[in-house]
């Protein structure tokens, strides 16, 4: 009589496979989580670059930063005025028009508006907290719907976040 032998894994072989899978998971999971955090940092740098370039281009074409109204007093003074100056056509005094005309030849500097803040605690917020003065803009806890803080007298813009990246750098210092 021939004996039928079943081919199966031994207990030792199964334990070795489980240990190897556990080691691979221990290596891979932290790398993936750092990748997600790095994506937020990278997105923040990209959004700040877009916003800063738009503000600087506006400044070079108008001689003042968006948000001011020709005399440095920010007579417009609102987030809506800032967004209009960056997303619509403007004349040399900063007055805006939805369409390009013979006098409204500058801009738009942003295609779709203010990008959302990609880091906590203002993740996804597109609002802008308008500040003035000689001090640099920084995190504003009271501005709960503002993803960005913008100084209309100096043209500086930062993320409205008190979080830090993996190296310990504050997001509002980027």
Backbone as JSON Lines, residues from 0, in Angstrom:
{"i":0,"aa":"X","n":[0.82,-1.18,0.0],"ca":[0.0,0.0,0.0],"c":[0.87,1.26,0.0]}
{"i":1,"aa":"X","n":[0.4,2.19,-0.77],"ca":[1.13,3.45,-0.75],"c":[0.47,4.4,0.22]}
{"i":2,"aa":"X","n":[1.3,5.1,0.85],"ca":[0.8,6.04,1.84],"c":[0.68,7.43,1.22]}
{"i":3,"aa":"X","n":[-0.44,8.07,1.46],"ca":[-0.66,9.44,0.99],"c":[-0.1,10.4,2.02]}
{"i":4,"aa":"X","n":[0.86,11.18,1.58],"ca":[1.43,12.15,2.49],"c":[0.9,13.53,2.17]}
{"i":5,"aa":"X","n":[0.48,14.23,3.16],"ca":[0.01,15.6,2.97],"c":[1.19,16.54,3.09]}
{"i":6,"aa":"X","n":[1.24,17.46,2.15],"ca":[2.3,18.47,2.19],"c":[1.74,19.73,2.84]}
{"i":7,"aa":"X","n":[2.33,20.15,3.91],"ca":[1.87,21.34,4.63],"c":[3.07,22.02,5.26]}
{"i":8,"aa":"X","n":[2.83,23.26,5.71],"ca":[3.89,23.99,6.39],"c":[3.98,23.52,7.83]}
{"i":9,"aa":"X","n":[5.21,23.48,8.29],"ca":[5.38,23.12,9.7],"c":[5.17,24.38,10.54]}
{"i":10,"aa":"X","n":[5.02,24.21,11.82],"ca":[4.81,25.32,12.74],"c":[6.01,26.26,12.73]}
{"i":11,"aa":"X","n":[7.2,25.73,12.64],"ca":[8.42,26.54,12.62],"c":[8.44,27.42,11.37]}
{"i":12,"aa":"X","n":[8.07,26.85,10.22],"ca":[8.05,27.64,8.99],"c":[7.03,28.78,9.07]}
{"i":13,"aa":"X","n":[5.88,28.53,9.63],"ca":[4.86,29.58,9.79],"c":[5.35,30.68,10.71]}
{"i":14,"aa":"X","n":[6.0,30.33,11.79],"ca":[6.53,31.34,12.73],"c":[7.58,32.2,12.05]}
{"i":15,"aa":"X","n":[8.46,31.59,11.25],"ca":[9.5,32.36,10.55],"c":[8.85,33.35,9.59]}
{"i":16,"aa":"X","n":[7.84,32.93,8.85],"ca":[7.16,33.83,7.91],"c":[6.49,34.99,8.66]}
{"i":17,"aa":"X","n":[5.83,34.72,9.76],"ca":[5.17,35.77,10.53],"c":[6.2,36.76,11.08]}
{"i":18,"aa":"X","n":[7.33,36.29,11.55],"ca":[8.38,37.17,12.07],"c":[8.93,38.05,10.96]}
{"i":19,"aa":"X","n":[9.16,37.49,9.78],"ca":[9.67,38.28,8.66],"c":[8.66,39.37,8.27]}
{"i":20,"aa":"X","n":[7.39,39.02,8.2],"ca":[6.36,40.03,7.89],"c":[6.33,41.11,8.95]}
{"i":21,"aa":"X","n":[6.47,40.75,10.21],"ca":[6.49,41.73,11.3],"c":[7.68,42.68,11.19]}
{"i":22,"aa":"X","n":[8.85,42.16,10.83],"ca":[10.04,43.0,10.68],"c":[9.84,43.97,9.52]}
{"i":23,"aa":"X","n":[9.33,43.49,8.39],"ca":[9.07,44.37,7.25],"c":[8.06,45.46,7.59]}
{"i":24,"aa":"X","n":[7.02,45.11,8.33],"ca":[6.03,46.1,8.74],"c":[6.64,47.14,9.67]}
{"i":25,"aa":"X","n":[7.5,46.71,10.57],"ca":[8.15,47.65,11.5],"c":[9.05,48.63,10.77]}
{"i":26,"aa":"X","n":[9.59,48.22,9.65],"ca":[10.44,49.12,8.85],"c":[9.58,50.03,7.98]}
{"i":27,"aa":"X","n":[8.54,49.49,7.35],"ca":[7.78,50.24,6.35],"c":[6.8,51.24,6.94]}
{"i":28,"aa":"X","n":[6.12,50.91,8.02],"ca":[5.08,51.79,8.56],"c":[5.63,53.15,8.99]}
{"i":29,"aa":"X","n":[6.74,53.24,9.72],"ca":[7.27,54.58,10.03],"c":[7.66,55.38,8.8]}
{"i":30,"aa":"X","n":[8.16,54.72,7.77],"ca":[8.53,55.44,6.55],"c":[7.3,56.03,5.87]}
{"i":31,"aa":"X","n":[6.21,55.3,5.85],"ca":[4.98,55.82,5.25],"c":[4.42,56.97,6.05]}
{"i":32,"aa":"X","n":[4.47,56.91,7.36],"ca":[3.93,57.99,8.18],"c":[4.77,59.25,8.05]}
{"i":33,"aa":"X","n":[6.1,59.1,7.94],"ca":[6.95,60.27,7.7],"c":[6.67,60.85,6.33]}
{"i":34,"aa":"X","n":[6.34,60.01,5.38],"ca":[6.02,60.5,4.04],"c":[4.8,61.38,4.04]}
{"i":35,"aa":"X","n":[3.8,61.04,4.82],"ca":[2.59,61.86,4.9],"c":[2.9,63.21,5.54]}
{"i":36,"aa":"X","n":[3.69,63.2,6.6],"ca":[4.07,64.47,7.24],"c":[4.91,65.3,6.28]}
{"i":37,"aa":"X","n":[5.8,64.66,5.57],"ca":[6.64,65.36,4.59],"c":[5.82,65.96,3.47]}
{"i":38,"aa":"X","n":[4.71,65.3,3.12],"ca":[3.85,65.83,2.07],"c":[3.21,67.14,2.5]}
{"i":39,"aa":"X","n":[2.78,67.22,3.76],"ca":[2.21,68.47,4.27],"c":[3.24,69.59,4.28]}
{"i":40,"aa":"X","n":[4.47,69.27,4.69],"ca":[5.54,70.26,4.69],"c":[5.83,70.75,3.27]}
{"i":41,"aa":"X","n":[5.91,69.8,2.35],"ca":[6.19,70.14,0.96],"c":[5.06,70.97,0.36]}
{"i":42,"aa":"X","n":[3.83,70.61,0.66],"ca":[2.67,71.36,0.17],"c":[2.67,72.78,0.74]}
{"i":43,"aa":"X","n":[3.03,72.91,2.01],"ca":[3.09,74.23,2.63],"c":[4.14,75.09,1.94]}
{"i":44,"aa":"X","n":[5.31,74.53,1.7],"ca":[6.35,75.29,1.0],"c":[5.88,75.72,-0.4]}
{"i":45,"aa":"X","n":[5.21,74.8,-1.1],"ca":[4.72,75.13,-2.44],"c":[3.66,76.22,-2.41]}
{"i":46,"aa":"X","n":[2.7,76.11,-1.48],"ca":[1.65,77.14,-1.38],"c":[2.23,78.49,-1.0]}
{"i":47,"aa":"X","n":[3.19,78.5,-0.07],"ca":[3.82,79.76,0.31],"c":[4.59,80.37,-0.86]}
{"i":48,"aa":"X","n":[5.22,79.54,-1.65],"ca":[5.95,80.03,-2.81],"c":[4.99,80.69,-3.8]}
{"i":49,"aa":"X","n":[3.85,80.05,-4.06],"ca":[2.85,80.61,-4.98],"c":[2.33,81.94,-4.44]}
{"i":50,"aa":"X","n":[1.96,81.97,-3.17],"ca":[1.42,83.21,-2.58],"c":[2.46,84.32,-2.57]}
{"i":51,"aa":"X","n":[3.68,84.0,-2.16],"ca":[4.73,85.03,-2.1],"c":[5.07,85.55,-3.49]}
{"i":52,"aa":"X","n":[5.11,84.67,-4.48],"ca":[5.38,85.12,-5.85],"c":[4.27,86.03,-6.35]}
{"i":53,"aa":"X","n":[3.01,85.71,-6.06],"ca":[1.89,86.54,-6.47],"c":[1.98,87.92,-5.82]}
{"i":54,"aa":"X","n":[2.27,87.95,-4.53],"ca":[2.38,89.23,-3.8],"c":[3.54,90.06,-4.36]}
{"i":55,"aa":"X","n":[4.68,89.42,-4.61],"ca":[5.85,90.15,-5.13],"c":[5.59,90.68,-6.55]}
{"i":56,"aa":"X","n":[4.97,89.87,-7.4],"ca":[4.68,90.33,-8.75],"c":[3.71,91.52,-8.71]}
{"i":57,"aa":"X","n":[2.71,91.45,-7.85],"ca":[1.79,92.58,-7.68],"c":[2.57,93.82,-7.24]}
{"i":58,"aa":"X","n":[3.48,93.64,-6.29],"ca":[4.28,94.76,-5.79],"c":[5.12,95.38,-6.92]}
{"i":59,"aa":"X","n":[5.76,94.55,-7.72],"ca":[6.61,95.08,-8.79],"c":[5.81,95.82,-9.85]}
{"i":60,"aa":"X","n":[4.57,95.41,-10.07],"ca":[3.76,96.08,-11.08],"c":[3.01,97.29,-10.55]}
{"i":61,"aa":"X","n":[2.76,97.35,-9.24],"ca":[1.95,98.44,-8.68],"c":[2.72,99.37,-7.74]}
{"i":62,"aa":"X","n":[3.88,98.95,-7.27],"ca":[4.65,99.79,-6.36],"c":[4.16,99.73,-4.93]}
{"i":63,"aa":"X","n":[3.22,98.88,-4.64],"ca":[2.71,98.67,-3.28],"c":[2.2,97.24,-3.17]}
{"i":64,"aa":"X","n":[2.07,96.77,-1.97],"ca":[1.61,95.4,-1.76],"c":[0.08,95.34,-1.87]}
{"i":65,"aa":"X","n":[-0.44,94.21,-2.31],"ca":[-1.9,94.1,-2.36],"c":[-2.49,94.24,-0.96]}
{"i":66,"aa":"X","n":[-3.63,94.86,-0.9],"ca":[-4.26,95.14,0.39],"c":[-4.16,96.6,0.74]}
{"i":67,"aa":"X","n":[-3.13,97.28,0.2],"ca":[-3.03,98.72,0.39],"c":[-3.89,99.39,-0.67]}
{"i":68,"aa":"X","n":[-4.14,100.65,-0.49],"ca":[-5.04,101.34,-1.42],"c":[-4.4,102.62,-1.94]}
{"i":69,"aa":"X","n":[-3.14,102.54,-2.34],"ca":[-2.5,103.69,-2.96],"c":[-1.78,104.6,-1.99]}
{"i":70,"aa":"X","n":[-2.18,104.6,-0.72],"ca":[-1.54,105.51,0.22],"c":[-0.9,104.77,1.4]}
{"i":71,"aa":"X","n":[-0.84,103.46,1.33],"ca":[-0.21,102.68,2.39],"c":[-1.06,102.51,3.63]}
{"i":72,"aa":"X","n":[-2.3,102.98,3.6],"ca":[-3.14,102.9,4.8],"c":[-4.07,101.7,4.78]}
{"i":73,"aa":"X","n":[-4.05,100.9,3.71],"ca":[-4.94,99.75,3.57],"c":[-6.39,100.19,3.72]}
{"i":74,"aa":"X","n":[-6.77,101.21,2.97],"ca":[-8.14,101.7,3.05],"c":[-9.14,100.61,2.7]}
{"i":75,"aa":"X","n":[-8.77,99.7,1.79],"ca":[-9.65,98.58,1.49],"c":[-9.71,97.67,2.72]}
{"i":76,"aa":"X","n":[-8.56,97.29,3.23],"ca":[-8.42,96.65,4.52],"c":[-9.11,95.34,4.75]}
{"i":77,"aa":"X","n":[-9.58,94.68,3.71],"ca":[-10.31,93.45,3.95],"c":[-9.67,92.3,3.19]}
{"i":78,"aa":"X","n":[-9.94,91.14,3.67],"ca":[-9.49,89.93,3.0],"c":[-10.07,89.87,1.59]}
{"i":79,"aa":"X","n":[-11.32,90.26,1.44],"ca":[-11.97,90.24,0.13],"c":[-11.25,91.15,-0.86]}
{"i":80,"aa":"X","n":[-10.8,92.32,-0.4],"ca":[-10.07,93.23,-1.28],"c":[-8.74,92.62,-1.69]}
{"i":81,"aa":"X","n":[-8.04,91.97,-0.76],"ca":[-6.78,91.31,-1.08],"c":[-6.99,90.23,-2.12]}
{"i":82,"aa":"X","n":[-7.99,89.39,-1.92],"ca":[-8.26,88.3,-2.85],"c":[-8.64,88.85,-4.21]}
{"i":83,"aa":"X","n":[-9.43,89.91,-4.25],"ca":[-9.81,90.52,-5.53],"c":[-8.58,91.05,-6.25]}
{"i":84,"aa":"X","n":[-7.67,91.69,-5.53],"ca":[-6.48,92.23,-6.18],"c":[-5.56,91.14,-6.71]}
{"i":85,"aa":"X","n":[-5.58,89.96,-6.1],"ca":[-4.72,88.87,-6.56],"c":[-5.37,87.99,-7.61]}
{"i":86,"aa":"X","n":[-6.7,87.96,-7.68],"ca":[-7.38,87.03,-8.59],"c":[-8.08,87.7,-9.76]}
{"i":87,"aa":"X","n":[-8.1,89.03,-9.81],"ca":[-8.75,89.74,-10.91],"c":[-7.73,90.64,-11.6]}
{"i":88,"aa":"X","n":[-8.15,91.25,-12.67],"ca":[-7.31,92.22,-13.38],"c":[-7.32,93.53,-12.59]}
{"i":89,"aa":"X","n":[-6.2,94.25,-12.66],"ca":[-6.12,95.52,-11.93],"c":[-5.46,96.59,-12.79]}
{"i":90,"aa":"X","n":[-5.74,97.84,-12.41],"ca":[-5.07,98.95,-13.08],"c":[-3.85,99.34,-12.25]}
{"i":91,"aa":"X","n":[-3.18,100.41,-12.65],"ca":[-1.95,100.78,-11.94],"c":[-2.21,101.32,-10.53]}
{"i":92,"aa":"X","n":[-3.44,101.71,-10.19],"ca":[-3.77,102.13,-8.83],"c":[-4.27,100.98,-7.96]}
{"i":93,"aa":"X","n":[-4.47,99.81,-8.53],"ca":[-4.94,98.66,-7.76],"c":[-6.43,98.43,-7.81]}
{"i":94,"aa":"X","n":[-7.18,99.25,-8.55],"ca":[-8.62,99.01,-8.72],"c":[-8.79,97.76,-9.58]}
{"i":95,"aa":"X","n":[-9.79,96.95,-9.26],"ca":[-9.93,95.65,-9.92],"c":[-11.1,95.61,-10.89]}
{"i":96,"aa":"X","n":[-10.99,94.67,-11.83],"ca":[-12.04,94.4,-12.8],"c":[-12.03,92.9,-13.08]}
{"i":97,"aa":"X","n":[-13.2,92.32,-13.25],"ca":[-13.29,90.89,-13.54],"c":[-12.79,90.57,-14.94]}
{"i":98,"aa":"X","n":[-12.8,91.56,-15.84],"ca":[-12.33,91.33,-17.2],"c":[-11.18,92.27,-17.52]}
{"i":99,"aa":"X","n":[-10.38,91.86,-18.47],"ca":[-9.26,92.69,-18.9],"c":[-9.78,93.82,-19.76]}
{"i":100,"aa":"X","n":[-9.38,95.04,-19.44],"ca":[-9.78,96.23,-20.2],"c":[-8.53,96.99,-20.6]}
{"i":101,"aa":"X","n":[-8.72,98.12,-21.25],"ca":[-7.58,98.93,-21.67],"c":[-6.79,99.45,-20.48]}
{"i":102,"aa":"X","n":[-7.45,99.69,-19.36],"ca":[-6.74,100.19,-18.18],"c":[-6.43,99.09,-17.15]}
{"i":103,"aa":"X","n":[-7.2,98.03,-17.13],"ca":[-6.98,96.93,-16.19],"c":[-6.16,95.85,-16.9]}
{"i":104,"aa":"X","n":[-4.85,96.09,-16.94],"ca":[-3.96,95.24,-17.72],"c":[-3.1,94.31,-16.87]}
{"i":105,"aa":"X","n":[-3.1,94.48,-15.58],"ca":[-2.25,93.66,-14.71],"c":[-3.03,92.49,-14.11]}
{"i":106,"aa":"X","n":[-2.32,91.39,-13.88],"ca":[-2.93,90.24,-13.22],"c":[-3.69,89.36,-14.19]}
{"i":107,"aa":"X","n":[-4.45,88.44,-13.69],"ca":[-4.53,88.02,-12.29],"c":[-3.27,87.26,-11.85]}
{"i":108,"aa":"X","n":[-3.01,87.3,-10.58],"ca":[-1.78,86.72,-10.02],"c":[-2.02,85.32,-9.47]}
{"i":109,"aa":"X","n":[-3.25,85.01,-9.12],"ca":[-3.65,83.67,-8.69],"c":[-4.84,83.25,-9.54]}
{"i":110,"aa":"X","n":[-4.87,82.01,-9.97],"ca":[-5.97,81.55,-10.83],"c":[-7.26,81.26,-10.07]}
{"i":111,"aa":"X","n":[-7.13,80.57,-8.94],"ca":[-8.35,80.08,-8.28],"c":[-8.56,80.64,-6.88]}
{"i":112,"aa":"X","n":[-7.79,81.57,-6.47],"ca":[-7.93,82.1,-5.12],"c":[-6.82,81.62,-4.21]}
{"i":113,"aa":"X","n":[-7.01,81.87,-2.94],"ca":[-6.02,81.52,-1.94],"c":[-6.01,80.0,-1.75]}
{"i":114,"aa":"X","n":[-4.83,79.36,-1.83],"ca":[-4.8,77.91,-1.61],"c":[-5.05,77.58,-0.14]}
{"i":115,"aa":"X","n":[-5.55,76.38,0.14],"ca":[-5.79,76.01,1.54],"c":[-4.5,75.75,2.29]}
{"i":116,"aa":"X","n":[-4.53,76.02,3.58],"ca":[-3.38,75.73,4.44],"c":[-3.29,74.21,4.61]}
{"i":117,"aa":"X","n":[-2.13,73.61,4.33],"ca":[-2.02,72.15,4.37],"c":[-1.57,71.56,5.7]}
{"i":118,"aa":"X","n":[-1.46,72.37,6.76],"ca":[-0.98,71.86,8.04],"c":[-1.92,72.26,9.18]}
{"i":119,"aa":"X","n":[-1.87,71.52,10.25],"ca":[-2.72,71.76,11.41],"c":[-2.22,72.98,12.18]}
{"i":120,"aa":"X","n":[-3.02,73.67,12.93],"ca":[-4.43,73.44,13.24],"c":[-5.39,74.08,12.25]}
{"i":121,"aa":"X","n":[-4.89,74.71,11.2],"ca":[-5.76,75.38,10.22],"c":[-5.82,74.61,8.9]}
{"i":122,"aa":"X","n":[-5.7,73.31,8.96],"ca":[-5.72,72.45,7.79],"c":[-6.97,72.7,6.95]}
{"i":123,"aa":"X","n":[-6.78,73.06,5.69],"ca":[-7.89,73.28,4.77],"c":[-8.47,74.68,4.77]}
{"i":124,"aa":"X","n":[-8.05,75.54,5.68],"ca":[-8.58,76.9,5.75],"c":[-7.93,77.79,4.7]}
{"i":125,"aa":"X","n":[-8.72,78.61,4.01],"ca":[-8.19,79.49,2.98],"c":[-8.26,80.97,3.37]}
{"i":126,"aa":"X","n":[-8.79,81.27,4.54],"ca":[-8.91,82.66,4.96],"c":[-7.56,83.3,5.21]}
{"i":127,"aa":"X","n":[-7.55,84.63,5.19],"ca":[-6.32,85.4,5.41],"c":[-6.56,86.39,6.54]}
{"i":128,"aa":"X","n":[-5.72,86.33,7.56],"ca":[-5.76,87.31,8.65],"c":[-4.87,88.48,8.23]}
{"i":129,"aa":"X","n":[-5.46,89.66,8.11],"ca":[-4.72,90.85,7.68],"c":[-4.12,91.53,8.91]}
{"i":130,"aa":"X","n":[-2.8,91.75,8.89],"ca":[-2.12,92.46,9.96],"c":[-1.26,93.56,9.36]}
{"i":131,"aa":"X","n":[-0.83,94.47,10.21],"ca":[0.04,95.55,9.74],"c":[1.11,95.81,10.79]}
{"i":132,"aa":"X","n":[2.01,96.7,10.45],"ca":[3.05,97.07,11.39],"c":[4.4,96.51,11.0]}
{"i":133,"aa":"X","n":[5.37,96.78,11.84],"ca":[6.74,96.38,11.55],"c":[7.04,94.95,11.95]}
{"i":134,"aa":"X","n":[6.2,94.36,12.81],"ca":[6.48,93.0,13.25],"c":[6.09,91.99,12.17]}
{"i":135,"aa":"X","n":[6.82,90.89,12.13],"ca":[6.55,89.84,11.16],"c":[5.24,89.14,11.51]}
{"i":136,"aa":"X","n":[4.48,88.71,10.51],"ca":[3.25,87.97,10.8],"c":[3.57,86.64,11.45]}
{"i":137,"aa":"X","n":[2.7,86.18,12.31],"ca":[2.9,84.92,13.02],"c":[1.55,84.31,13.34]}
{"i":138,"aa":"X","n":[1.58,83.11,13.9],"ca":[0.37,82.38,14.27],"c":[-0.56,83.25,15.11]}
{"i":139,"aa":"X","n":[-1.84,83.26,14.74],"ca":[-2.85,84.02,15.45],"c":[-3.93,83.06,15.91]}
{"i":140,"aa":"X","n":[-3.96,82.75,17.21],"ca":[-4.92,81.78,17.73],"c":[-6.36,82.23,17.55]}
{"i":141,"aa":"X","n":[-6.61,83.53,17.61],"ca":[-7.97,84.04,17.51],"c":[-8.55,83.9,16.11]}
{"i":142,"aa":"X","n":[-7.69,83.85,15.1],"ca":[-8.15,83.76,13.71],"c":[-8.41,82.3,13.35]}
{"i":143,"aa":"X","n":[-9.55,81.78,13.82],"ca":[-9.82,80.35,13.7],"c":[-10.14,79.89,12.28]}
{"i":144,"aa":"X","n":[-10.53,80.8,11.39],"ca":[-10.83,80.38,10.02],"c":[-9.8,80.89,9.03]}
{"i":145,"aa":"X","n":[-8.69,81.39,9.51],"ca":[-7.65,81.92,8.63],"c":[-6.5,80.93,8.52]}
{"i":146,"aa":"X","n":[-6.23,80.48,7.31],"ca":[-5.11,79.57,7.08],"c":[-3.8,80.32,6.93]}
{"i":147,"aa":"X","n":[-3.89,81.63,6.69],"ca":[-2.69,82.43,6.42],"c":[-2.74,83.74,7.2]}
{"i":148,"aa":"X","n":[-1.58,84.29,7.51],"ca":[-1.46,85.6,8.13],"c":[-0.63,86.46,7.18]}
{"i":149,"aa":"X","n":[-1.18,87.62,6.78],"ca":[-0.55,88.48,5.78],"c":[-0.37,89.89,6.33]}
{"i":150,"aa":"X","n":[0.86,90.39,6.25],"ca":[1.16,91.77,6.64],"c":[1.12,92.6,5.37]}
{"i":151,"aa":"X","n":[0.08,93.44,5.22],"ca":[-0.11,94.19,3.98],"c":[0.87,95.34,3.83]}
{"i":152,"aa":"X","n":[1.6,95.71,4.87],"ca":[2.59,96.77,4.74],"c":[3.96,96.25,4.32]}
{"i":153,"aa":"X","n":[4.27,94.99,4.67],"ca":[5.57,94.42,4.31],"c":[5.47,93.35,3.24]}
{"i":154,"aa":"X","n":[4.26,92.87,2.96],"ca":[4.07,91.82,1.97],"c":[4.41,90.42,2.45]}
{"i":155,"aa":"X","n":[4.7,90.27,3.74],"ca":[5.03,88.95,4.28],"c":[3.77,88.13,4.51]}
{"i":156,"aa":"X","n":[3.85,86.85,4.17],"ca":[2.73,85.95,4.4],"c":[3.28,84.65,4.97]}
{"i":157,"aa":"X","n":[2.6,84.13,6.0],"ca":[3.01,82.88,6.65],"c":[1.77,82.03,6.91]}
{"i":158,"aa":"X","n":[2.02,80.76,7.2],"ca":[0.94,79.87,7.58],"c":[0.45,80.23,8.97]}
{"i":159,"aa":"X","n":[-0.85,80.19,9.19],"ca":[-1.42,80.46,10.52],"c":[-1.45,79.14,11.29]}
{"i":160,"aa":"X","n":[-0.26,78.69,11.69],"ca":[-0.14,77.4,12.36],"c":[0.94,77.48,13.43]}
{"i":161,"aa":"X","n":[0.64,76.9,14.59],"ca":[1.64,76.83,15.65],"c":[2.29,75.45,15.68]}
{"i":162,"aa":"X","n":[2.04,74.64,14.67],"ca":[2.65,73.32,14.59],"c":[4.1,73.4,14.16]}
{"i":163,"aa":"X","n":[4.79,72.27,14.24],"ca":[6.19,72.21,13.83],"c":[6.4,71.02,12.91]}
{"i":164,"aa":"X","n":[7.43,71.13,12.06],"ca":[7.77,70.03,11.18],"c":[8.63,69.02,11.96]}
{"i":165,"aa":"X","n":[8.99,67.88,11.37],"ca":[9.78,66.87,12.09],"c":[11.13,67.37,12.6]}
{"i":166,"aa":"X","n":[11.68,68.42,12.0],"ca":[12.95,68.98,12.48],"c":[12.75,70.0,13.6]}
{"i":167,"aa":"X","n":[11.49,70.3,13.94],"ca":[11.22,71.24,15.02],"c":[11.02,72.68,14.58]}
{"i":168,"aa":"X","n":[11.01,72.96,13.28],"ca":[10.81,74.3,12.77],"c":[9.32,74.62,12.77]}
{"i":169,"aa":"X","n":[8.97,75.77,13.32],"ca":[7.57,76.19,13.38],"c":[7.08,76.5,11.96]}
{"i":170,"aa":"X","n":[5.86,76.06,11.66],"ca":[5.31,76.3,10.32],"c":[5.15,77.79,10.02]}
{"i":171,"aa":"X","n":[4.91,78.6,11.04],"ca":[4.77,80.03,10.76],"c":[6.12,80.73,10.59]}
{"i":172,"aa":"X","n":[7.22,79.95,10.6],"ca":[8.55,80.49,10.35],"c":[9.05,80.09,8.97]}
{"i":173,"aa":"X","n":[8.25,79.36,8.21],"ca":[8.67,78.95,6.86],"c":[8.79,80.15,5.97]}
